[in-house]
Amino acid sequence: MNIYKNLGFLFKFMKKSKLHLVISIVMMLISVIIVTPIPYIVGYTIDNVVLANKSYTELYKISALIMILYITKYFISLFKVN
């Protein structure tokens, strides 16, 4: 019971910043969703582009995609509420 009493004490402070908390959680989830496929893309690039085809054009396209994903993640992290 003591744990719930302490949580109730925290909820008093969280009422004021509930919107900030929700925005932060949503931005964090979007950031994770954007970054999650990057290791798969890198693995695909190594297996199918570099080793099999040796196509520099496709390598540049995939590298640009990875850079765009990281830049998007960076800008989303700027909008996280501290």
Residue pairs with C-beta under 8 A, 6 or more apart in sequence:
14 21
20 81
23 79
23 80
23 81
24 80
24 81
27 76
27 77
27 79
27 80
27 81
28 80
30 76
31 73
31 76
31 77
31 80
34 69
34 72
34 73
34 76
35 69
35 70
35 73
37 69
38 66
38 69
38 70
41 62
41 65
41 66
42 66
44 62
45 59
45 62
45 63
49 55
49 58
49 59
49 62
50 59
